[in-house]
Amino acid sequence: MCWPSQSPDLNPIEHLWNDVDKEIKMKKPSNVNNLYKIVEDAWNNISIDRCIRLIDSMPRRCAEVIKKKGDPTKY
């Protein structure tokens, strides 16, 4: 599926980074090593199913952007 390469709002990986960010905020690392460990664990714990659902949502998300003529969407 084609979509503009500079569309971070549509890029599925942005949702995964948000998942990682939530873990960081929840666990509040006290140093760089602790931060690294939290990020590594959070990334490794992202399920394949989560990735598949994000990829499968692309047509729906792109259609919403087209419908909104580029204005903000719920995605």
DSSP file (Angstrom, degrees, kcal/mol; ACC not computed):
  #  RESIDUE AA STRUCTURE BP1 BP2  ACC     N-H-->O    O-->H-N    N-H-->O    O-->H-N    TCO  KAPPA ALPHA  PHI   PSI    X-CA   Y-CA   Z-CA
    1    1 A M              0   0    0      0, 0.0     2,-0.4     0, 0.0    57,-0.0   0.000 360.0 360.0 360.0 134.2    0.0    0.0    0.0
    2    2 A C        +     0   0    0      3,-0.0     3,-0.0     0, 0.0     0, 0.0  -0.758 360.0 151.8 -96.5 138.1    1.4    3.4   -0.9
    3    3 A W        -     0   0    0     -2,-0.4     4,-0.1    59,-0.0    59,-0.0  -0.964  56.2 -70.3-152.8 160.3    1.2    6.5    1.3
    4    4 A P    >   -     0   0    0      0, 0.0     3,-0.7     0, 0.0     6,-0.1  -0.244  38.4-137.2 -56.9 135.6    3.4    9.5    1.7
    5    5 A S  T 3  S+     0   0    0      1,-0.3     2,-0.4     3,-0.0     6,-0.0   0.765  99.9  58.0 -66.4 -25.6    6.8    8.6    3.2
    6    6 A Q  T 3  S+     0   0    0      1,-0.1    -1,-0.3     2,-0.0     3,-0.1  -0.324  74.3 111.9-101.2  50.2    6.7   11.7    5.5
    7    7 A S    X>  +     0   0    0     -3,-0.7     3,-1.9    -2,-0.4     4,-1.2  -0.648  30.5 166.4-120.6  72.9    3.4   10.9    7.2
    8    8 A P  T 34 S+     0   0    0      0, 0.0     6,-0.2     0, 0.0    -1,-0.1   0.805  75.2  64.7 -60.8 -26.8    4.4   10.0   10.8
    9    9 A D  T 34 S+     0   0    0      1,-0.2    -2,-0.0    -3,-0.1    -3,-0.0   0.750 111.6  36.2 -66.8 -21.2    0.7   10.3   11.8
   10   10 A L  T <4 S+     0   0    0     -3,-1.9    -1,-0.2    -6,-0.1    52,-0.1   0.578  89.2 110.0-102.6 -13.2    0.1    7.3    9.6
   11   11 A N    >X  -     0   0    0     -4,-1.2     3,-1.7     1,-0.2     4,-0.5  -0.504  61.7-147.5 -70.1 117.4    3.3    5.4   10.2
   12   12 A P  H >> S+     0   0    0      0, 0.0     4,-1.0     0, 0.0     3,-1.0   0.795  93.1  66.5 -56.3 -30.5    2.4    2.3   12.3
   13   13 A I  H 3> S+     0   0    0      1,-0.3     4,-2.4     2,-0.2     5,-0.2   0.790  87.9  68.2 -65.8 -24.3    5.7    2.3   14.1
   14   14 A E  H <> S+     0   0    0     -3,-1.7     4,-1.8     1,-0.2    -1,-0.3   0.872  97.5  52.8 -61.0 -35.4    4.7    5.6   15.8
   15   15 A H  H <X S+     0   0    0     -3,-1.0     4,-1.7    -4,-0.5    -1,-0.2   0.869 108.0  50.6 -66.6 -36.3    2.1    3.7   17.8
   16   16 A L  H  X S+     0   0    0     -4,-1.0     4,-2.1     2,-0.2    -2,-0.2   0.903 108.2  51.4 -69.0 -40.3    4.7    1.2   18.9
   17   17 A W  H  X S+     0   0    0     -4,-2.4     4,-2.7     1,-0.2    -1,-0.2   0.864 106.9  55.1 -63.9 -33.9    7.0    4.1   20.1
   18   18 A N  H  X S+     0   0    0     -4,-1.8     4,-2.2     2,-0.2    -1,-0.2   0.899 105.8  52.1 -63.4 -38.9    4.0    5.4   22.0
   19   19 A D  H  X S+     0   0    0     -4,-1.7     4,-1.6     2,-0.2    -2,-0.2   0.927 111.4  46.4 -60.2 -44.7    3.7    2.0   23.7
   20   20 A V  H  X S+     0   0    0     -4,-2.1     4,-2.2     1,-0.2    -2,-0.2   0.914 109.9  54.0 -64.1 -43.3    7.4    2.2   24.7
   21   21 A D  H  X S+     0   0    0     -4,-2.7     4,-2.5     1,-0.2    -1,-0.2   0.880 104.7  54.6 -59.8 -39.5    7.0    5.8   25.9
   22   22 A K  H  X S+     0   0    0     -4,-2.2     4,-2.3     1,-0.2    -1,-0.2   0.907 107.9  49.9 -60.6 -41.9    4.1    4.8   28.2
   23   23 A E  H  X S+     0   0    0     -4,-1.6     4,-2.6     2,-0.2     5,-0.2   0.910 110.0  50.5 -62.9 -42.7    6.4    2.2   29.8
   24   24 A I  H  X S+     0   0    0     -4,-2.2     4,-1.9     1,-0.2    -2,-0.2   0.938 112.7  45.9 -60.9 -46.9    9.1    4.7   30.3
   25   25 A K  H  < S+     0   0    0     -4,-2.5    -1,-0.2     1,-0.2    -2,-0.2   0.865 114.7  48.1 -65.6 -35.8    6.7    7.1   31.9
   26   26 A M  H  < S+     0   0    0     -4,-2.3    -1,-0.2    -5,-0.2    -2,-0.2   0.893 118.8  37.6 -71.3 -40.0    5.2    4.4   34.1
   27   27 A K  H  < S-     0   0    0     -4,-2.6    -2,-0.2    -5,-0.2    -1,-0.2   0.628  91.1-151.0 -92.3 -13.9    8.6    3.0   35.3
   28   28 A K     <  -     0   0    0     -4,-1.9    -3,-0.1    -5,-0.2    -4,-0.1   0.923  16.0-133.7  45.5  77.2   10.4    6.3   35.6
   29   29 A P        -     0   0    0      0, 0.0    -1,-0.1     0, 0.0     3,-0.1  -0.254  11.5-155.5 -61.4 145.6   14.0    5.3   35.0
   30   30 A S  S    S+     0   0    0      1,-0.1     2,-0.3     2,-0.0    -2,-0.0   0.561  72.5   8.3 -99.6 -11.1   16.6    6.7   37.4
   31   31 A N  S  > S-     0   0    0      1,-0.1     4,-2.4     0, 0.0     5,-0.2  -0.954  84.0 -91.7-158.3 174.5   19.6    6.5   35.1
   32   32 A V  H  > S+     0   0    0     -2,-0.3     4,-2.7     1,-0.2     5,-0.2   0.884 121.8  52.1 -63.5 -40.4   20.6    5.8   31.5
   33   33 A N  H  > S+     0   0    0      2,-0.2     4,-2.1     1,-0.2    -1,-0.2   0.908 110.8  47.9 -63.6 -41.0   21.2    2.1   32.0
   34   34 A N  H  > S+     0   0    0      2,-0.2     4,-2.4     1,-0.2    -2,-0.2   0.900 111.4  51.2 -65.6 -41.3   17.8    1.7   33.6
   35   35 A L  H  X S+     0   0    0     -4,-2.4     4,-2.7     2,-0.2     5,-0.2   0.935 108.9  50.9 -59.8 -47.6   16.2    3.7   30.7
   36   36 A Y  H  X S+     0   0    0     -4,-2.7     4,-2.7     1,-0.2    -2,-0.2   0.918 111.0  48.5 -57.2 -45.3   18.0    1.4   28.2
   37   37 A K  H  X S+     0   0    0     -4,-2.1     4,-2.7     2,-0.2     5,-0.2   0.898 111.3  49.4 -64.3 -41.9   16.6   -1.7   30.0
   38   38 A I  H  X S+     0   0    0     -4,-2.4     4,-2.8     2,-0.2     5,-0.2   0.931 113.5  46.1 -63.4 -46.0   13.1   -0.3   30.1
   39   39 A V  H  X S+     0   0    0     -4,-2.7     4,-2.7     2,-0.2     5,-0.2   0.931 113.8  48.6 -62.8 -46.0   13.1    0.5   26.4
   40   40 A E  H  X S+     0   0    0     -4,-2.7     4,-2.5    -5,-0.2    -2,-0.2   0.931 114.6  44.9 -60.5 -47.0   14.6   -2.8   25.4
   41   41 A D  H  X S+     0   0    0     -4,-2.7     4,-1.4     2,-0.2    -2,-0.2   0.923 113.8  49.4 -64.6 -44.3   12.1   -4.8   27.5
   42   42 A A  H  < S+     0   0    0     -4,-2.8     4,-0.3    -5,-0.2     3,-0.3   0.929 113.1  46.9 -61.2 -44.9    9.1   -2.7   26.3
   43   43 A W  H >< S+     0   0    0     -4,-2.7     3,-1.3     1,-0.2    -1,-0.2   0.922 112.0  50.1 -63.5 -44.0   10.2   -3.2   22.7
   44   44 A N  H 3< S+     0   0    0     -4,-2.5    -1,-0.2     1,-0.2    -2,-0.2   0.728 106.7  57.2 -67.3 -21.0   10.7   -6.9   23.1
   45   45 A N  T 3< S+     0   0    0     -4,-1.4     2,-0.4    -3,-0.3    -1,-0.2   0.431  75.3 113.0 -92.0   0.1    7.3   -7.3   24.7
   46   46 A I    <   -     0   0    0     -3,-1.3     2,-0.1    -4,-0.3   -30,-0.0  -0.610  69.2-128.1 -72.2 126.2    5.4   -5.8   21.8
   47   47 A S     >  -     0   0    0     -2,-0.4     4,-1.6     1,-0.1     5,-0.1  -0.387   7.6-126.9 -79.2 153.1    3.4   -8.7   20.4
   48   48 A I  H  > S+     0   0    0      1,-0.2     4,-2.7     2,-0.2     5,-0.2   0.876 113.0  59.4 -59.7 -38.3    3.3   -9.8   16.8
   49   49 A D  H  > S+     0   0    0      1,-0.2     4,-2.6     2,-0.2    -1,-0.2   0.890 101.7  52.8 -60.4 -40.0   -0.5   -9.5   17.0
   50   50 A R  H  > S+     0   0    0      1,-0.2     4,-2.0     2,-0.2    -1,-0.2   0.923 110.9  47.5 -60.8 -44.0   -0.1   -5.8   17.9
   51   51 A C  H  X S+     0   0    0     -4,-1.6     4,-2.3     2,-0.2    -2,-0.2   0.913 111.6  49.9 -63.5 -44.1    2.0   -5.2   14.8
   52   52 A I  H  X S+     0   0    0     -4,-2.7     4,-3.0     1,-0.2    -2,-0.2   0.917 109.4  51.4 -62.9 -44.0   -0.3   -7.1   12.5
   53   53 A R  H  X S+     0   0    0     -4,-2.6     4,-1.2     1,-0.2    -1,-0.2   0.900 110.1  49.8 -60.8 -40.2   -3.3   -5.1   13.8
   54   54 A L  H  < S+     0   0    0     -4,-2.0     4,-0.4     2,-0.2     3,-0.3   0.928 113.0  45.4 -64.6 -44.5   -1.5   -1.9   13.1
   55   55 A I  H >< S+     0   0    0     -4,-2.3     3,-1.5     1,-0.2    -2,-0.2   0.917 111.2  53.1 -64.4 -42.6   -0.6   -2.9    9.6
   56   56 A D  H 3< S+     0   0    0     -4,-3.0     4,-0.4     1,-0.3    -1,-0.2   0.753 103.2  59.4 -64.5 -22.9   -4.1   -4.2    8.9
   57   57 A S  T 3X S+     0   0    0     -4,-1.2     4,-2.6    -3,-0.3    -1,-0.3   0.576  79.5  92.7 -81.8  -8.7   -5.5   -0.8   10.0
   58   58 A M  H <> S+     0   0    0     -3,-1.5     4,-3.0    -4,-0.4     5,-0.3   0.902  82.7  49.0 -56.5 -48.4   -3.6    1.1    7.3
   59   59 A P  H  > S+     0   0    0      0, 0.0     4,-2.3     0, 0.0    -1,-0.2   0.921 114.2  47.2 -59.0 -41.1   -6.3    1.1    4.6
   60   60 A R  H  > S+     0   0    0     -4,-0.4     4,-1.8     2,-0.2    -2,-0.2   0.907 114.2  46.7 -64.4 -43.1   -8.9    2.3    7.2
   61   61 A R  H  X S+     0   0    0     -4,-2.6     4,-2.0     2,-0.2    -1,-0.2   0.902 112.8  48.7 -68.5 -40.8   -6.5    5.0    8.5
   62   62 A C  H  X S+     0   0    0     -4,-3.0     4,-2.3    -5,-0.2    -2,-0.2   0.909 109.8  52.5 -64.8 -41.0   -5.6    6.2    5.0
   63   63 A A  H  X S+     0   0    0     -4,-2.3     4,-2.7    -5,-0.3    -1,-0.2   0.887 108.1  52.0 -61.4 -38.3   -9.3    6.3    4.0
   64   64 A E  H  X S+     0   0    0     -4,-1.8     4,-2.3     2,-0.2    -1,-0.2   0.903 108.6  49.9 -65.1 -41.6  -10.0    8.5    7.0
   65   65 A V  H  <>S+     0   0    0     -4,-2.0     5,-2.6     2,-0.2     6,-0.3   0.915 112.6  47.4 -63.3 -42.5   -7.2   10.9    6.1
   66   66 A I  H ><5S+     0   0    0     -4,-2.3     3,-1.3     1,-0.2    -2,-0.2   0.928 111.3  50.9 -63.4 -44.9   -8.6   11.2    2.5
   67   67 A K  H 3<5S+     0   0    0     -4,-2.7    -2,-0.2     1,-0.3    -1,-0.2   0.887 112.8  45.7 -58.9 -40.5  -12.1   11.6    3.8
   68   68 A K  T ><5S-     0   0    0     -4,-2.3     3,-1.7     3,-0.2    -1,-0.3   0.411 110.4-125.2 -84.2   1.8  -10.9   14.4    6.1
   69   69 A K  T < 5S-     0   0    0     -3,-1.3    -3,-0.2     1,-0.3    -2,-0.1   0.867  74.3 -46.9  54.1  40.9   -8.9   16.0    3.2
   70   70 A G  T 3 <S+     0   0    0     -5,-2.6    -1,-0.3     1,-0.3    -4,-0.1   0.336 106.4 132.1  87.8  -7.3   -5.7   15.9    5.3
   71   71 A D  S <  S-     0   0    0     -3,-1.7    -1,-0.3    -6,-0.3    -3,-0.2  -0.276  71.1 -69.0 -70.4 165.7   -7.2   17.4    8.4
   72   72 A P        -     0   0    0      0, 0.0     2,-0.2     0, 0.0    -1,-0.2  -0.167  54.1-166.5 -57.0 146.9   -6.6   15.7   11.8
   73   73 A T        -     0   0    0     -3,-0.1   -12,-0.0     1,-0.0    -8,-0.0  -0.715  39.4 -97.9-123.6 176.4   -8.1   12.3   12.4
   74   74 A K              0   0    0      1,-0.3   -13,-0.0    -2,-0.2    -1,-0.0   0.603 360.0 360.0 -71.3  -9.6   -8.6   10.1   15.5
   75   75 A Y              0   0    0    -14,-0.1    -1,-0.3     0, 0.0   -14,-0.0   0.441 360.0 360.0 -89.4 360.0   -5.5    8.2   14.4
